[in-house]
Amino acid sequence: MSEIPPDKINDVEIDIVTLDGKLQRLVDALDVIKERQEQMALDISKIKEAVYNPDQGLYARIRALEAWKDTSTRLTWIIVTSLAGLGTATIWNMVISQ
């Protein structure tokens, strides 16, 4: 059998150590990705809760604003119609009085 020269054994050992270091960096990078993915999932669940919460979520606030807008629009039309009626009545009374 042929014997492996010592310089080749050193090269193989160096390659194995280098490969081990690169694999360790890869594992560390995967751990960081896993942590960030868990944080992102938590953030998404918080956003989802804020948007879809039926009592305090974004849609509930929009519904409340739309209801307020409808009420204020009706009230504005009532006030404008009343003022127009009062103005017309005042002008009519001024014309009839003279």
C-alpha positions as CSV (number, residue, x, y, z in Angstrom):
1,M,0.0,0.0,0.0
2,S,1.0,3.5,-0.7
3,E,1.5,5.9,2.1
4,I,-0.1,9.4,2.1
5,P,2.6,12.1,2.3
6,P,2.4,14.3,5.4
7,D,2.0,17.5,3.4
8,K,-1.2,16.1,1.9
9,I,-2.5,15.1,5.3
10,N,-1.9,18.7,6.5
11,D,-3.8,20.1,3.5
12,V,-6.8,17.8,4.2
13,E,-6.8,18.8,7.8
14,I,-6.7,22.5,6.9
15,D,-9.5,21.9,4.4
16,I,-11.6,20.1,7.1
17,V,-11.1,22.9,9.6
18,T,-12.0,25.5,6.9
19,L,-15.1,23.6,6.0
20,D,-16.1,23.3,9.6
21,G,-15.7,27.0,10.1
22,K,-17.8,27.7,7.1
23,L,-20.5,25.3,8.2
24,Q,-20.5,26.9,11.6
25,R,-21.0,30.4,10.0
26,L,-23.9,28.9,8.0
27,V,-25.5,27.5,11.1
28,D,-25.1,30.8,12.8
29,A,-26.7,32.6,9.9
30,L,-29.6,30.2,9.9
31,D,-30.1,30.8,13.6
32,V,-30.3,34.6,13.0
33,I,-32.8,34.1,10.1
34,K,-34.9,31.9,12.4
35,E,-34.9,34.5,15.1
36,R,-35.9,37.3,12.7
37,Q,-38.6,35.1,11.2
38,E,-40.1,34.5,14.6
39,Q,-40.0,38.3,15.3
40,M,-41.6,39.0,12.0
41,A,-44.4,36.5,12.7
42,L,-45.0,38.2,16.0
43,D,-45.1,41.6,14.4
44,I,-47.5,40.4,11.7
45,S,-49.8,39.0,14.3
46,K,-49.8,42.3,16.2
47,I,-50.6,44.1,12.9
48,K,-53.4,41.6,12.2
49,E,-54.9,42.1,15.6
50,A,-54.7,45.9,15.3
51,V,-56.5,45.8,11.9
52,Y,-59.1,43.2,12.5
53,N,-59.9,43.6,16.2
54,P,-63.7,44.1,16.1
55,D,-63.8,46.6,19.0
56,Q,-60.7,48.7,18.6
57,G,-59.2,47.8,15.3
58,L,-58.7,49.9,12.2
59,Y,-62.0,48.7,10.6
60,A,-63.9,49.6,13.8
61,R,-62.4,53.1,13.8
62,I,-63.3,53.6,10.1
63,R,-66.9,52.5,10.8
64,A,-67.1,55.0,13.7
65,L,-65.8,57.8,11.4
66,E,-68.2,56.9,8.7
67,A,-71.1,56.9,11.1
68,W,-70.0,60.3,12.5
69,K,-69.7,61.6,8.9
70,D,-73.2,60.5,8.0
71,T,-74.6,62.1,11.2
72,S,-72.8,65.4,10.6
73,T,-73.9,65.5,7.0
74,R,-77.5,65.0,8.0
75,L,-77.2,67.7,10.6
76,T,-75.5,70.1,8.2
77,W,-78.4,69.6,5.7
78,I,-81.0,70.2,8.4
79,I,-79.2,73.4,9.4
80,V,-78.8,74.7,5.8
81,T,-82.4,73.9,5.0
82,S,-83.6,75.6,8.2
83,L,-81.5,78.7,7.5
84,A,-82.8,78.8,3.9
85,G,-86.4,78.5,5.2
86,L,-85.8,81.3,7.8
87,G,-84.2,83.5,5.2
88,T,-87.0,83.0,2.8
89,A,-89.6,83.6,5.5
90,T,-87.8,86.8,6.5
91,I,-87.7,88.1,3.0
92,W,-91.3,87.1,2.4
93,N,-92.4,88.9,5.6
94,M,-90.4,92.0,4.5
95,V,-92.1,92.0,1.1
96,I,-95.6,91.5,2.4
97,S,-95.2,94.1,5.2
98,Q,-94.4,96.9,2.8
